[in-house]
Amino acid sequence: MKKLLEKYLIVKYILTSYAKTLLISLAVLAAVFAVLKFTGWYAGIESALDLQYNSPLILVPLYGFAVLAVLCFFVGFLIYFYKYKRPKIKSRFYKVFSSILGEK
């Protein structure tokens, strides 16, 4: 797996972007669940919602993670091309704005 990631850096950027975002999302969801569970609000919400397989509380996170995967694909794709596929010759645009950015 490591050889594959070294050979195809774009896969590495996509997977790391997805993993980091997924971990942050899961941590936030776990924190919200813990707060609801400790305050006692979760039992009331669970009985009022009548969760089933086609419930919005099941489908929205499922679709959200699918959208997150697509978004992370594009972020990884952009990072890869920004970092590794830049032209070697600096353009006139770079020369004009490098003084503004404080670069030499």
VOROGU-201347 format. One line per 3 residues: for each residue x, y, z of N, C-alpha, C. Coordinates in steps of 0.05 Angstrom, whole numbers, m for minus. Example, Ala and Ser with C-alpha at 12.3 -4.5 7.8 and 13.67 -1.06 7.14 Angstrom:
264/m114/156/246/m90/156/264/m66/156 | 257/m45/142/273/m21/143/258/1/157
//
This chain:
17/m24/0/0/0/0/18/25/0 | 40/23/15/57/46/17/70/53/m10 | 77/32/m25/89/36/m52/68/49/m71
43/41/m68/22/52/m85/19/82/m78 | 19/89/m53/16/117/m45/40/133/m53 | 64/122/m53/87/137/m62/87/141/m92
76/121/m106/75/123/m135/54/142/m145 | 31/140/m132/8/157/m140/2/176/m116 | 15/199/m117/13/218/m95/m16/229/m93
m30/230/m115/m57/241/m114/m75/223/m97 | m70/197/m97/m86/179/m80/m80/185/m51 | m55/190/m45/m47/196/m18/m61/221/m8
m61/242/m24/m74/267/m16/m104/264/m13 | m116/249/m30/m145/244/m28/m152/229/m3 | m137/207/2/m143/190/25/m137/205/51
m115/220/53/m110/234/78/m130/256/83 | m138/270/61/m158/291/65/m185/279/74 | m192/256/63/m217/243/72/m215/233/100
m193/221/107/m189/209/134/m190/231/155 | m176/253/150/m176/275/170/m204/287/173 | m218/292/151/m244/303/153/m264/284/166
m262/258/160/m279/238/171/m275/236/201 | m250/237/210/m244/235/239/m255/259/254 | m252/283/242/m262/307/255/m293/306/256
m305/297/235/m335/295/234/m345/275/255 | m331/252/257/m339/232/276/m335/241/305 | m314/256/309/m309/267/336/m331/287/344
m339/304/325/m360/323/330/m387/309/336 | m393/289/319/m418/273/323/m418/258/350 | m395/248/357/m392/234/383/m396/253/406
m385/278/403/m388/298/425/m417/306/427 | m431/310/405/m459/318/406/m476/295/418 | m470/270/410/m484/247/421/m480/245/451
m455/249/460/m448/247/489/m463/269/505 | m464/293/494/m478/315/508/m508/308/510 | m520/299/488/m548/292/488/m553/268/507
m536/249/508/m539/226/525/m537/233/555 | m517/250/562/m513/257/590/m535/277/600 | m546/293/582/m567/311/591/m594/298/592
m596/274/580/m621/259/580/m640/266/557 | m632/282/539/m649/291/517/m650/269/495 | m630/252/494/m629/232/472/m652/213/473
m660/204/497/m682/185/499/m708/197/488 | m713/222/494/m737/235/484/m736/239/454 | m713/246/444/m710/250/415/m713/223/400
m701/202/411/m702/176/398/m731/165/397 | m746/168/418/m773/158/418/m791/175/400 | m786/200/398/m802/218/382/m797/214/352
m773/206/344/m766/204/316/m774/178/303 | m777/157/318/m784/131/307/m765/124/283 | m740/120/290/m719/115/269/m724/89/254
m723/91/227/m725/68/209/m703/71/189 | m702/51/170/m681/52/150/m682/75/131 | m706/87/127/m708/110/109/m712/136/124
m704/137/149/m707/161/165/m687/182/156 | m694/207/157/m675/228/150/m650/228/168 | m654/220/193/m631/219/211/m611/197/204
m620/178/188/m602/157/178/m591/165/150 | m608/175/133/m600/181/106/m583/206/103 | m588/226/119/m572/251/116/m543/246/123
m536/233/145/m507/227/149/m495/209/127 | m511/190/117/m501/173/96/m495/188/71 | m513/205/63/m508/222/39/m486/243/45
m485/252/70/m464/271/77/m437/260/75 | m433/235/83/m406/223/80/m400/217/51 | m420/211/35/m415/208/6/m406/234/m7
m420/256/1/m412/282/m9/m384/290/1 | m379/283/26/m352/288/37/m331/273/22 | m336/249/13/m316/234/m2/m311/247/m29
m332/257/m42/m328/271/m68/m313/297/m64 | m321/312/m43/m307/337/m37/m278/333/m31 | m271/312/m15/m244/306/m9/m228/297/m33
m242/284/m52/m229/277/m77/m220/302/m92 | m238/322/m94/m231/347/m107/m209/363/m92 | m210/363/m66/m190/377/m50/m163/363/m54
m162/337/m53/m137/323/m57/m127/327/m86 | m145/327/m105/m137/332/m133/m125/360/m136 | m137/380/m124/m127/407/m126/m100/410/m112
m97/398/m89/m72/399/m74/m50/386/m90 | m56/364/m102/m36/350/m118/m27/367/m141 | m45/379/m156/m37/395/m179/m25/421/m171
m33/432/m148/m20/457/m139/9/451/m131 | 13/429/m117/40/424/m106/59/412/m127 | 49/395/m145/68/380/m162/66/387/m191
46/400/m200/43/405/m229/45/434/m236 | 58/450/m219/62/478/m225/83/481/m247 | 81/500/m264/101/504/m284/127/514/m271
149/507/m284/175/514/m273/182/544/m278 | 170/555/m299/175/583/m307/154/600/m293 | 164/621/m279/146/639/m265/133/658/m285
107/660/m283/92/677/m302/94/706/m294 | 83/723/m312/83/752/m307/64/758/m284 | 43/743/m281/25/746/m258/40/742/m232
56/721/m230/72/716/m206/92/739/m201 | 105/748/m222/124/770/m218/112/795/m208 | 88/801/m217/74/826/m209/65/823/m179
53/801/m172/42/798/m146/61/787/m125 | 85/778/m133/104/768/m113/113/790/m95 | 115/814/m105/124/837/m88/102/843/m68
77/840/m76/55/845/m57/55/824/m35 | 60/799/m43/60/777/m23/85/776/m6 | 105/791/m14/129/792/2/149/770/m5
145/758/m28/164/737/m36/184/748/m55 | 206/734/m58/227/742/m76/228/724/m100
//
